[in-house]
Amino acid sequence: MGFSLSKNLSDQIADHLIDKVIRFDIAPGERIYEQKVAEEMGVSRSPVREAFRILEKTGLVELVPRCGARVTGLSKKSIESYCDVFALLFGHVVRR
């Protein structure tokens, strides 16, 4: 994966991990290993940790103290809330 200068490294790593979760390369409930991601992407562990924090804010990953990151499962309620947000965003785009 090539890195873009226009985006923060942690954001790029987070985007990469989001893509893997969406494609089910990383399954719900599966642990994501910081060292493995760092080696796969050729970066240090610090930006990977920051990417995990970014993903935690979105609700895609749960950070477990002393255990690392784990992909959260999608519930019916979370899917409905995402759909509500997307509907609002698409409505805004159409109005523009």
N, C-alpha and C positions, 0 to 999 in steps of 0.2 A: 504494500500500500504506500503510495506517495503522499507526502504531507504538503499541505497548502500553507503558504505564508500568511494568508488573510485570516486564518482561524487559529485560535489558541490550541496548543498541542493537546491539552486535556479535553477540549471540546471535540477534536478530531477523533480521539480515542473513544470518547463517549458515543460519537456517531457510529463508529465501527462496531462497538458492542451492541448498540441499538439494532443495527442491521443484522447482526448475528442472532439476536433474540427474536427479531421479527421473522427471520428465515428458519427459526427453531434449530439453529446450530447449537444454541445453548437453550436447554429445556427449562420450563418453569420449575422452580425449586432447586435447580442445579447450582452448585457453588462455582463461582468464577475465581480462579486462582490468579492473584496479582502477579506473581512471578512468571507464570505461563503467558499472560497477556503481554507483559513487558518484553519477554524474549521473542514472542511472535511478532511484535511490532518494532522491535529494535530500539526500545526506549528504556529509561530508568523507571523504577517503581513509583516515584513521586507523582508524575503526571497520571499514572494509572490510578493511584489512590484518589487523586482529584477527580478523575473521570467517574470513579465509583460514587463520590459525593454528589456529582452532577446527576447521575442516574438515580440516586436515592431521592433527590428532590423531585424528580419526575414520577417517583413511585414504581419505577421499573426494577429497581434493585433494593434489597434490604441489607443494611450493614449490620452485621452481628459482631459485637465486641469479641476480640481475640479469635474470631472464626473467619472473618473476611466478608465477602459479598455473596449474596444468593439472589437469584432471579425470583421476583415475586410472581405468584400465580395470578392470573386474571380472573376476577370474579364477575358475575353478571352486573353487579352494581358499578364496578370500575369501568367496564365496557360501556355501560349506559352513560356514565359521566363523561367519558372520552367522546362519545357520539354527540352529546350535548355541546361540548366545547367545539368540536369540528363543525357542527351545524351553525354555531354562532360565527366562527371564522369564515366559513364559506359564504354566509349571508353578507358579512362585511365585505368580502372580496367582490361579490356580485354587485353590491351597491356602488362600489368604486368604479 
